[in-house]
């Protein structure tokens, strides 16, 4: 069990940490000896590492996405910390809490899951309640929902991120319904619950956040439709028109063709879903960019690829 995280390490520390190998490479020194250069990570960050005079056995057993118990020391190189690895050994994934190695939600997952059930079961449509219960009483589905990130990067890109994003959207939607009584609460809640459900199969989140083959080939809109339809078949009396409306919410929630939606929003609930989803993702990503910006002496962040601009930080401290 790690006693500290990468962000807590200081020069001169001895290191005995369970870390994830993000990237590794084999190089030669000027004298011809081989060494391993690597990027190691845990939930708090990434650190460079070197293993000098690497043996063939060490090279063969040091691979990307390995979980290793690393022993060594910390040194400074070009004003950055790096681990000088003295020895390492493989760690079985079953012995590790992956929440210590991969970024994870800081919110309480069981509480969020209960909030989700309470909100979903507040709808009036009995067909939707039956459908929601089909999913929420599926232990395997709930385990995936509680683990999956909402994205590979930019917003809610951590374990539990999909659940957090879904609950956030449902609460956000609940806060506007009184202002817009023309929006059908039951349909909007269904759209929010199902809009990103395909990410459970689109993304891999065991040792790293990446796209599965199905995710690359189909994307989460199509996998979401597939997951929905497999389960709806278990409810033979589920209305076809209601199913079609929910499918439209999934397919249109990106809002435009250039953002990947095969259909544009054509119902008031689908346009509401699109803007609520975009709002939650953008506010989260904007705030995260400010919080993680390394330039503490500037009122501006570095250039942000998502927003294609620098972001002004001063409003956070007025």
N, C-alpha and C positions, 0 to 999 in steps of 0.2 A: 504494500500500500504506500503510495507516495505521501511523504510528509509535507511536501510543498508543491507549488506549481511553478512552471517556467517563469512566470511574471515575478515570482518572489526570489529567484536565484540572484546571487551577487558574486562578483569576482572574488576568487579565493575559496569559495565554497567547494566542499566535496560533494559529489553527486552520486546518488543511487536512486534512480527514477525509472518508473515504468512509462515508456514513451512510445509514440507511434511514428514509424518511419514514413514521412511524406514523400521524400525524394532522396535518391542516393546515386552516387556515381563513383567510378573507379578511376584514379588518376596516378600519374607517375611523378616522382620528384626528379630533380636534376640529376640525381645519382642513379635513377632507374628503379628505386624501390616503389612499391605500390602502396597507395593509401586510399581510404574511403572518405569521401566528403558527403555529408548528409544534412537534410533538414528534418529535425525531430519536433514533434508537437505534442501538446496536451490541450485541454479545453481553454487554457489561458493564453496560448500563443505558440510561436514557432521559434526555434533556436538552431543555429548552425552547429555542426559537429564535425570532428575529424578523428579518424582512427589511423595513426601512422604505422608504417611497417606491417600492413595487413597481410595475413597469411591467406593462402588459397582457401582454406577451410572457412575462415572468417568472411572472405569475399562471397563465397558460395552460400553462406547462411545469413547474409544481410541484404534483404530485399524490400522494395517499396511495399507499404501497407503492413509490414511486420509489426508486431507488438513486442518490444524488447525491454528487458531490465538492463538499463545502462549504468555502468559504474565508471566514474572518471572524475575530472576536475574542471573547474571553470577558469578560463583565461580571457583576456581582452585581445581582440584582433581588429585593427582599424576602428577603434572605439565601439566595437560591438562585442557582446559576450558570445563565446562559443565553448562547447564542451569538448574537451580532449578525452576521447573514449579510451579507457584502459582495458575494459572487458565488457562483454554483453552476453545475455542468454535469452532464448525465446520464452515468451509467456503465452500460455494458452488463453484464448479469448474468453473461455468460460470462467476464468479466474479473475477477470477484470470487469470493473464497472465502467462501461464505455462512456458514461457521463463524465468521467474524469479525464478522458482522452479527446472527446469530441465536444465542440461547443454545445451547450445545453440550455434550455430555458431556465430562467431564475424563478419562474412562477411554480406554484405547487400543482403538480400534474393531477393527483387525485381530486383536488378541489376544482380544477378546471373541468375535469371530466364530469363531475357532479353538476357544475354550472351549465355545461352543455346539455345534459339530460333534462335539467329543469327548464331550460329555455325551449328546447325542442318539444317537450311534452306540454308546453303552454299553448300550442296551436289548437284550433277547434276542429280541423278536418280529421275525422277518424281514420281515413285512408292514410294520411300522412303520419299520424301517430303510430299506426301499425307498421309503416315503413321505417320510421325512425327506430322503433323498438327492435325491429329485425336487425338493424345495424348495431345498436347500442347494447344488445344482449349477446352479441357475437364476441366472445373473448378474444379470438385471434384478430378480428378487425380492430377492436379497441386497443389492443397492444400495439398494432401498427400505427394507428392514429396518434397514440401517445408518444411514439418514437420518431415519426417522420418529420423531417424539416419541411418548411413551406417553400423552400427554394435552395439552390446550390450556393447562391450568393445574393447579396443586396438586402433581402428582407426576410426576417424570421428564419435565417439559414442556420438552424441548430436543432438538436434533438428536442422534440416537443414543439417545434415551431409551427407545424401545421395545426395542431390543436389550439395553440395560443392564438394564431391568426384567425381561426374559425370562431372561437369564443369572442374575440375582440370585435369581429364583424357583426356577430349576432347582437352583442350589447350596443354597438354603434347603431345598428338598424333599429333596435328597440327604442333608442333615444329620439329618433326622428319620426316615428310612425304617427305620433299624435299631431305632428305638424303637417303631415301628408296623409290624410285619411283615405285618399284615393288608392294608396298602395295596399295590396292584399298581403297582410302580415304572414299568413300561412305559406303562401307561395314564395315570398322573399326569404323567409327562414329556410325553406327547403332549398332554394337556390344557393344560399350561403353555405349550408351544410354540405351540399354535393359539388359545389363549383370546382374545388381543388381536390376532391376525393381521389382522383386518378393519380395524384402524386405519390400515393402509397405504393403504386407499381411503377411509376415513372422514374422514381429516384431510388438509388441505393444508399443506405446510411448505416452500414455495419462497421466498416473501418474508415470510410471516407465518404464525403458527399459527392456523388456523381450520378450520371444518368445510366439507367439500365438499357439493355438492348431494346426492350419494348418502349422505353421512354424515348430513346433516340428515334425509333422508327415510327411511333404512333403519337407520342405526346400525351399529356395528362387530360386533355379534353376528350380524346377518344377512349383512353383507358377509364376515364370517369363514367362515360356513357356505358361502357362494357360492365363495370362494377355495378352500376345502378340497375341495368337490365337483368343481370344474373339474379339479383335479389328480388326485383319486382316479380319475376316469374314464380316466386314462392307465395305471392299474394294474388291468386287468380282473379279476384274481383277488383283489382286496382284499376281505376279509370284510365283508359288510353289517352284521353285528352289531357288529363293532369300529368301523366308521364311525359307527353310530348312537350308540355310547357316547361317542365323541369329540365328536360334534355336541351331545350332552347336556352335556358339560363346557363347551363354548362357550356354550350357551344359558343355563346355570344359574350361571355363575361369579360373577355379581353377588350371588347369594345370596337375594334376596327380590324380590317383585313391585314394591315401591315403589322399589327401586334399579334397576329396568329389566330384570330377568330374566323372560322369559316362562314359565320352568319353575324350580321350586325344586330344589336339589341332591338327587338321589335315589340316588346311589352314594357309597361311602366316598371314592373319589377326587375326586368333584365337591365334596364338603363340605371335603375337605382343600385343594383348589385355591382355593375361595372364601376360606377363612381365611388361607391363605398369601398370596394376592393382596392381600387387605385389609391384612394385617400389613405387607407390604413397602411398600405405598403410604402407609399411615398413618405408619409410622416415618420414611420419607423426608420426607414433608410436614411432620411435626412438627419434625424436625431442621432442615429448610430454613427454616421460620418463625423458629426461634430464631437461626440463623446470619444471616438477613437483617433481623432486627429492628433498627430504627434507633435505638431508645431504649437506648443503651449504659449509661445511669445507673440503669436499673431492672432488678430481678430478674424482671420480667414483660414479656411481649411486648404489643404492641397487640392489640386484639380480632381474633381469627382467624376468618374466615368459614367455612372448612372445618370447623373443630372447634367453632365457635360458642361460643368462650370465649377468655380470655387464657391464655397458656401460661407455666408457671413455668420459668425458665431456670437456676436455681441449681444443679441437679443436674449441669450440664455443667462446673461449676467447683469442685465439692467436692473 
